[in-house]
């Protein structure tokens, strides 16, 4: 006999979930969102970044839930490329000096418009995306101007679970969170 599966402990305000409904793709900034924004550079010029495993699993769940995760970052580094590859993300733009143009290209490729897009960013270069997206989010440590245009500000800081909170919110709004959670309660790979 299978154990009775509990209801999810996580919940969001109904009006927030309504605002996030219909999202089919989500853009993630890297520095300040998937990391805490600090950049470590060795004496040889190697760049090091720390990523949260909670956030990484959230991006994988998002893809499994039918929402395409997209990384668009203004910097390009081996560390970011490695993390994106390790997570198996299909869409990433590195060294994007014009994030708006980069996002427009990916949206065209996916045949989506801005209303089907969610964005999480932390600083001014993310503003053009945040103000156009159907759903805009900022981590707790984001710049004040970014928080001012966000539909949701996470309780967690960038690099410390903010991206996971964003993923969980989008999965709840899409009605996929409980199903994915229950899959993980049955088997470690979440396949159900």
N, C-alpha and C positions, 0 to 999 in steps of 0.2 A: 504494500500500500504506500503510495507517494505521500509525503508530508504535505500538510496544508500550507500554501504559499501566503506569506504575509502581504498586506498592502504596503506600498512604498511609504517610507517615512518622509520623503521629500515632497514639498508642495510649494507652489507659487501662487500669487494673487491671480484670481480669474481674469481680471482686466489685462494683466501682463501676458498671460497665456494667449488671450485673444489677439493681442497685438503681434505676437510671435507666430501665429498660425499662418500656414501657407509658405513657410520658409523651405526652400529646396536646396540652398547652398549657403555656406557661411565662410566669411573671410576672417582670417586671424592675422594680426600683426605679430611680429616676433618679439623684438626688444620692448619690454614693458608689459607684454601680454603673455607670451609663452615663456618668457624669462622675467626676472625681476628688474630688467633694464640695465643691470651692470654688465660691463664687458671687461673680461680679463685678457690682457695681452702679455705674452711672455717676452723675455728679452730677445728672442728670435723672431718676434712678430706673430707668433701663433695666437689665434683668438680662441678663448674658451668661454663657454656659456653653460649655465645650469638650467636643466629643464625638469619640470615636475612630471613624475610618472602618472599622477592623477590626471593631469591635463592630457597626456599622451593617450591614456586609455579612453578619455572622453572623446578625443578626435576619432579614434577607432570606432567607438560606439555610434558616433554621429554618422559615419559612413555606413555602418551596418543598419542604422535606422533610416537610411534613404536620403540623408542630407549630405551633400558633397562638401567636405572640408577643403578650404583653399587657403594657402599661405601666400601672403603678399608682404614682402619686406623691403625696406629701403636699403638694407645692407646685404652683402653677399659674403657668406663665410662657409668654410668646410664644415664647421660644427652644425650650422643650420641645415645644410644640404644632407648631412648624415642623419640628422634627426628626422627630417621629412622622409628620407628613404627608409629609415628604420620603422616608421609608422605606416609606410605603404601609401602615402598620400599621392593621389594622381595629379593634383593641380597645385603648382607653386610658381611664383614669380619672384626672382631674387634681384637685388640691386635696382628696384623700381624707384626711379627718381620722380615719376609721375604715377602715383598709385591709382588715380582715377582712370588713366588710360589703360593701365595694367588690368584693373578690375573690369573695365568695359570689354577688353579682349577676351577675358575668361568667361564673362557672362554671354558674349556672343557665341563662343565655342560651346557652351552648355545650353544655348538657346533659352536663356532666362532673362527676365527684366529685373530692374532694381527692387520691385515689390516682393520678389521671391528670394531676396538676399538679406541675410543678417551679417552684421559686421561687429567685431570687437577690436577696438583700438584705444591707445592711451595718450596720444600726443597730436599736435597740430597737423602733421602730414596725413593723419587718418581722417581728419575732418571732412574732406570732400566725399569720402565713402560713407561716413556716418550720417551725413545730412541727406543722402540720396537713398540709403538702404531702407527696406521695409521695416527692419528692426535693428536698432543701434544699441550697443552695449559698451560699457567702459569698466575696466577693473578699478578696484577701490583706490589704487594709487595713481590713477590717471590725472592728467592736467585738468584744472578747473573748467576750462573752455570745452574740453571733451565731455566731461561729466554733464555739462549744461545742455548738450544736445542729445545725450543718451536716453533711451527709453528705460534702461536699467543699468544701475551701477552695482557691480558684484560686491559681496561682503568680503571676498578674498582678494588679495593683491595679485598683481601680475607675477607669474612664475611660482605662485603658491596656491593654485587651485582656481583662479579666476576663469581660465578657459574651460575648466571642467564644469564650473557652475553655469557658464554660458551654454555649453553642450547639453547639460542636464535640462536646463530651461527649454531649449529648442526641442529636445526629445519629448518632454512633457507636453509642450504645445502641439506636437505632431501626433500625440497619442501613442508613442512608441516606448516611453520610458519603462512602464510596468512590465511590458513584454520582454524587454532586454534584461531587466533586473531578474525576472523570474527565470530566464534562460541561464543566468549566472548562478542562480540558486540550485539548479539541476546539474549543471556541468561546468567545469572550470573554464572552458573556452566560450561559454555563453551560447552555444549552439542549440540548447534546449533539450 
